[in-house]
């Protein structure tokens, strides 16, 4: 099975590759689908992603929910 880095390298060569990778990653790990992460960069020992600011990632006091942040950090 190819590594995440290998998949990232292959998919970013395609048009809309980062977007497709983000969607595929969220489908593979369903709990990621709730935060809809957008991967910006992946390289050895590094990953950058954006969690869109939307109501689903906020808690009852209007701040980003801790679990949403944990999903992004994972």
C-alpha positions as CSV (number, residue, x, y, z in Angstrom):
1,X,0.0,0.0,0.0
2,X,1.4,3.4,-1.0
3,X,2.2,5.9,1.8
4,X,0.3,9.1,2.2
5,X,3.3,11.0,0.9
6,X,3.4,8.8,-2.2
7,X,-0.3,9.4,-2.8
8,X,0.1,13.2,-2.2
9,X,3.0,13.3,-4.7
10,X,1.0,11.5,-7.4
11,X,-2.2,13.4,-6.9
12,X,-0.7,16.9,-6.8
13,X,0.5,16.3,-10.3
14,X,-3.2,16.2,-11.4
15,X,-5.4,19.3,-12.0
16,X,-7.2,19.9,-8.7
17,X,-5.0,17.3,-7.2
18,X,-4.8,18.9,-3.7
19,X,-8.6,19.1,-3.6
20,X,-9.0,15.5,-4.8
21,X,-6.5,14.3,-2.2
22,X,-8.4,16.2,0.6
23,X,-11.7,14.6,-0.4
24,X,-10.2,11.1,-0.7
25,X,-8.5,11.5,2.6
26,X,-11.7,12.5,4.3
27,X,-13.5,9.6,2.8
28,X,-10.9,7.1,4.0
29,X,-11.0,8.5,7.6
30,X,-14.7,9.4,8.0
31,X,-14.2,11.5,11.1
32,X,-12.2,13.9,9.0
33,X,-15.3,14.5,6.8
34,X,-16.9,16.5,9.6
35,X,-14.2,19.2,9.5
36,X,-13.6,19.1,5.7
37,X,-9.8,19.6,5.9
38,X,-8.0,21.1,2.9
39,X,-4.4,19.9,2.6
40,X,-2.0,22.5,1.6
41,X,1.4,20.7,1.8
42,X,2.7,17.3,2.8
43,X,6.4,16.4,3.0
44,X,8.4,14.1,5.3
45,X,7.6,14.9,9.0
46,X,5.4,17.8,7.9
47,X,1.8,18.4,6.9
48,X,-0.1,21.6,6.5
49,X,-3.9,21.8,6.3
50,X,-6.7,24.3,6.6
51,X,-9.9,23.7,8.5
52,X,-12.6,26.0,7.0
53,X,-14.3,28.2,9.5
54,X,-17.9,27.0,9.5
55,X,-20.6,26.4,12.1
56,X,-19.9,22.6,12.2
57,X,-16.4,23.1,13.7
58,X,-17.6,25.6,16.4
59,X,-18.8,24.7,19.9
60,X,-21.6,26.3,21.9
61,X,-19.6,29.4,22.9
62,X,-18.5,30.2,19.3
63,X,-14.9,29.0,19.4
64,X,-13.4,26.1,17.3
65,X,-14.2,22.8,18.9
66,X,-11.3,21.0,20.5
67,X,-12.1,17.8,18.6
68,X,-12.0,19.6,15.3
69,X,-8.5,20.8,16.1
70,X,-7.5,17.3,17.3
71,X,-8.7,15.9,13.9
72,X,-6.6,18.5,12.1
73,X,-3.6,17.7,14.2
74,X,-3.9,14.0,13.9
